Amino acid sequence: MSNIRVTYSGLIGLVISSITMLIGMIFVLITTRQLSEIELGTWGLIGSLMSYVLIIEPIISYWTTRETARKIESQKTAILSSSGFSIVGTIIYLIIVFCIGNETNVDVNYLYFGSILIPLTFINRTLTAINLGWKPQAESYSILGLDLAKTTTAILLVYILQLGLEGVIVSLFIAHIVSIGILFVKAKEKISGKIKKEYLKKWLRFSWIPVYIKFSSLVVFDVLIFSIMVGSVVGIAYWTVSMVIANLSRITNQLSRAVYPKLLEGGKKEHLQENLVRIMYFLLPICAISIIFARPGLFTLNPIYEHVWMVVIFLTMKAFLRVISKSLTQGLEGIEKVDLNEKSTFMNYAKSTLFKIPTIKLTQRIIYLSSLIIMLILMKDSGSTELELVVYWSAIAMIVEIPFTINFLLMVRKKFPLNVDWKSISKYLISAIVVFTGIHLLMEEFLVYNESIFEFLPQVIVFLMIGIILYLSLTYVIDNRTRVLISKVVKEIKK
């Protein structure tokens, strides 16, 4: 019997992600209020540089999820191999830092110190991959543990002891250890079989597929390009805080996490269309929240970033499209069977969706990065401020996303019985617009911007909770799907 329950895993993931988002927001508030603009920009650069070496990480984890879902016992080999790859990744990271460290106005010692996170990230993602192919909800528990650990340690190290960026890095180091422990306990039953070099040979033989996939989705070249061409990381700080609010919608990715392994093990294609409607129910109000609360949200993070609200709006629309695209591409990859045939050749893989999807994404990244470089060349010497450059940057990121999301939708329609309930989605959209437009008008009239977070944040929370309650209530009244969903949630809670 399958352990993968799409609705259950998705809702568990969403609820826990919402809780971790609130906990993680404390961590974000500490970092944005305790770190200087230079330190925050440096932290964004560390994340960018780490993503380059993480290109090789999916060589193991990508196949581990697919094999675990199909009852292939390669988990021990995956963990050992991932440990070896993490050493290689750390060395590559240090070389990159050595090469580009002097090109920006940052303390390179922080960049070198950030390397301690790389080995733990490799192991964490491999264990996540094992759990994703078996019990997807386990990832949500590990994220909860990670956010609790990093927030509590950040309170001590960054807020109380004033250790700055060093404290942030150590907090993440400790949090990853906690997360790995949770993932290991959850996956312990599934970590079986002998360590076989045959698995590693296969992964290395087809390593170009996950590496190609990861490279094609590597958008953080933009951060490095901006910091080098502009010569400052202040703009990166603007980008980083804006992403905090704009990426709230990413928690809805949890709803589709279980669809991918479910399709891998042979689940019905109808799971995708049902999941898309469920995603829209949560995605639309969350994006509305990101847009309406852009200014008060930035003011909460740090009053010096209040004026960056336009960046948040563009990045929120980009995030909305990205969530939809991810759900669609996971469905296409979930029904792909080419890797089940051990005799599949390079050409077989090249014709499959496992290759076509990252090729489309790579094309998108090339257009995006080219547009960014051209914009910086034209605007950098025109007297534009760093904020204006970041606004243009965010607009480019959003615009480039549109045609490719449409393309993925057309690809899905060819392979799935995509009879989406547009009537319900329309109800969700209208409800979100009506409710949060009203909340925006109320905030404009009654919200008092006070630099004391203890006086300002409670006001924001009150308006936020009113908006959420009104949206849930309105959709419950006008939409039958919402009533059914809430009924299922109540039954699970009673269990």
ABEGO torsion letter per residue (X at the ends): XBABBAAAAAAAAAAAAAAAAAAAAAAAAAAAAABBAAAAAAAAAAAAAAAAAAAAAAAAAAAAAAAAAAGBBAAAAAAAAAAAAAAAAAAAAAAAAAAAAAABBBBAAAAAAAAAAAAAAAAAAAAAAAAAAABAAAAAAAAAAAAAAAAAAAAAAAAAAGAEAAAAAAAAAAAAAAAAAAAAAAAAAABBEBBBAAAAAAAAAAAAAAAAAAAAABAAAAAAAAAAAAGBAAAAAAAAAAAAAAAAAAAAAAAAAAAAAAAAAGBBAAAAAAAAAAAAAAAAAAAAAAAAAAAAAAAAABAAAAAAAAAAAAAAAAAAAAAAAAAAAAAAAAABAAAABAABBAAAAAABAAAAAAAAAAAAAAAAAAAAAAAAAAAAAAGBBAAAAAAAAAAAAAAAAAAAAAAAAAAAAAABBBBBBAAAAAAAAAAAAAAAAAAAAAAAAABBBBABAAAAAAAAAAAAAAAAAAAAAAAAAABAAAAAAAAAAAAAAAX
